[in-house]
Amino acid sequence: MRSKIIMAVSVAFALMLTGCNTVAGAGKDLSRAGNAISNAAEK
């Protein structure tokens, strides 16, 4: 079970990085993901 979770997170991270053209773009995407998680936690 644990290996499936690690694999899913790895695949999601790889897909996210392929969507970013630059390191700055990756930073913005990570920031947006963090904000989305924070907003979901507040609700």
C-alpha positions as a Python dict, from the first residue, in 0.01 Angstrom:
ca = {
    (1, 'M'): (0, 0, 0),
    (2, 'R'): (277, 242, 92),
    (3, 'S'): (460, 181, -235),
    (4, 'K'): (142, 263, -431),
    (5, 'I'): (113, 597, -254),
    (6, 'I'): (478, 679, -319),
    (7, 'M'): (437, 582, -685),
    (8, 'A'): (125, 799, -722),
    (9, 'V'): (297, 1099, -566),
    (10, 'S'): (602, 1046, -787),
    (11, 'V'): (390, 1030, -1102),
    (12, 'A'): (196, 1341, -1002),
    (13, 'F'): (520, 1527, -931),
    (14, 'A'): (668, 1420, -1266),
    (15, 'L'): (356, 1535, -1453),
    (16, 'M'): (362, 1866, -1272),
    (17, 'L'): (725, 1924, -1363),
    (18, 'T'): (668, 1841, -1729),
    (19, 'G'): (403, 2114, -1734),
    (20, 'C'): (657, 2372, -1620),
    (21, 'N'): (891, 2526, -1873),
    (22, 'T'): (1121, 2695, -1623),
    (23, 'V'): (1230, 2672, -1261),
    (24, 'A'): (1034, 2990, -1194),
    (25, 'G'): (725, 2824, -1339),
    (26, 'A'): (779, 2524, -1113),
    (27, 'G'): (801, 2755, -812),
    (28, 'K'): (476, 2924, -905),
    (29, 'D'): (304, 2589, -951),
    (30, 'L'): (426, 2465, -613),
    (31, 'S'): (309, 2787, -453),
    (32, 'R'): (-37, 2750, -607),
    (33, 'A'): (-55, 2388, -491),
    (34, 'G'): (38, 2495, -139),
    (35, 'N'): (-226, 2767, -142),
    (36, 'A'): (-489, 2520, -263),
    (37, 'I'): (-402, 2280, 18),
    (38, 'S'): (-414, 2561, 274),
    (39, 'N'): (-751, 2682, 147),
    (40, 'A'): (-892, 2330, 155),
    (41, 'A'): (-768, 2282, 511),
    (42, 'E'): (-936, 2604, 624),
    (43, 'K'): (-1275, 2490, 493),
}
